């Protein structure tokens, strides 16, 4: 069983309301980062909010200029936040850390109790801000170490310019209190931190191997079933109350990438509406037909689909799988192994039940954001996964949109960009938000400019968003005013005191494969180079067209005769494609041969007396299989006086016939 591990001489895992180790004060705040058992619990007397650098005018300057990144200036120093206590900062995020100093003043103190370089909130080099509870991947820098404050917390940035940032915190009400961030951690707090860090480092490990004694507290049921099209089969049921603490599902065949035909469904008690009713692939974090997510709580690892989100219920529970009958079914049957881990500890009065809302919307209405979750009742949002497919080729500008969360009628969260919501940043830049990458509570599901798609996930542990009456969570499609056409698929994971009004699957056409545009546009700066000949050199430069004086970014290849470079081109489906190039002719250029592997497509004479931009010249037709394919650019004779030839490519295009 893959699950969370917390081990430092003590077992610190909770199953339902069964407590193995208690903690108070700051120690308790630290341990909450690994206490997945607390996810169902309502946060009493708590208001969750966020401060961010979003453009308050509705524009897209969410940090670029730094104009909206501070409350005010004091002697030239930026005051980022001024929070009234008691409260706890749960998450700090930025894609633009610096070596400038950040200071935290607690409870009106004149001297900062916490002072360090901004980068060291995230670097892992400054105790107690340790990896992986802080870190940087997929372009964003994040810090989940809790920073409590009893009376107040003032955050000051001593740098020339602060750009993008988000500060997620919870206010304590009703007489609740908390001690401010300690100057020095106690021995118990240090041990709790070490144990919690170990949990995050070991996320996804097999609990049975690491802590076999813990398995005595959990009951297990395993079923092997065979599903045929049209079948609905139960894999778990209970009529006595309790909670599911883990579900592992292992299909013995690859899931269909053309059609989301295997449905994961749960029902609690006598509720008429399914609590979870989602394509299994999307619930467990696939992206565009392939497994992607490997988080602490939900994901796929080594073919096993796992969920460790606690699922408490009062009297009854059922988990079932449905194999939808459809012409796109690739299999006549699907053998599946299912293991469910559960206890008989019933849902407590201060807990919600787990629900998940699956949605897909092709081309959301222009001018309106995409709706991820809209519910009434009491509860809290604990996770979002989002697959985002652009309807136009080229750059993924739809991911410039901000998330907005309105709680109990008040806007309390306004983000700074879609990848920012998922703790990322800087899509389309190498080693940033440029490929799938999983971390314990967030990650990038996929990224491809030519296929015009991306996606992300984020789970909320200590930063779960509580609501007493209602929640409305949206995300924009486009930098401003929701003007870019998209195809969005999302799963919202949440706990609530009441079931949804409806949770039905949509028409079958919305369960079909998400399709990329027929035209794929490849940005050379982001293309993998499969091979480069000896003596060849490459660089990214700007070249100016002599007639229009317009500058274009180019991929410049310099090589001796017969020098070459191979570019990997990802395509969404098998078929015949037209190949186009946008490139420059120039005085240092000569003949170039374009091949698909060893098959010649076209020979170009790229010589010209002055730099001349050639836009989208048709090179030829070729048959390509789904996946990654290579195009070879070979520089032929007539080299420069230096003995080398030059070719400058701006874009490569493939258009499916």
Buried (B, 14 or more C-beta within 10 A) or exposed (E): BBBBBBBBEEBBBBBBBEEEBEBEBBBBBBBBBBBBBBBBBBBEEBBBBBBBBBBEEEEBBBBBEBBBBBBEEEEEBBBBBBBEBBBBBBBBBBBBBBEBBBBBBBBEEEEBBBEBBBBBBBBBEBEBBBBBBBBBBBBBBBBBBBBBBBBBBBBBBBBEBBBBBBBBBBBBEEEEEBBBBBEEBEEBBBBBBEBBBBBBBBBBBBBBEEBEEBEEBBEEEEBEBEBEBEBEBEBBEBEEBBBBBBBBBBBEEEBBBBBBBBBBBBBBBEBEBBBBBBBBBBBBBBBBBBBBBBBBBBBBBEEBBBBBBBBBBEBBBBBBBBBBEBEBBEBEBBEBBBBBBBBEBBBEEEBBBBBBBBBBBBEBEEEEBBBBBBBBBBBBBBBBBBBBBBBBBBBBBBBBBBBBBBBBEEEBBBBBBBBBBBBBBBBBEEEBBBBBBBBBBBBBBBBBBBBBBBBBBBBBBBBBBBBBEBBBBBBBBBBBBBBBBBBBBBBBBBBBEBBBEEBEBEEBEBBBBBBBBBBBBBBBEBBEBBEBBEEBEEEEEEBBBBEEEEEBBBBBBBBBBBBBBBBBBBBBBEBEBBBBBBBBBBEBBBBBBBBBEEEEBBEBEBBBEEBBBBEBEEBBEBEBEEEEBBBBBBBBEEBBEEEBBBBBBBBBBBBBE
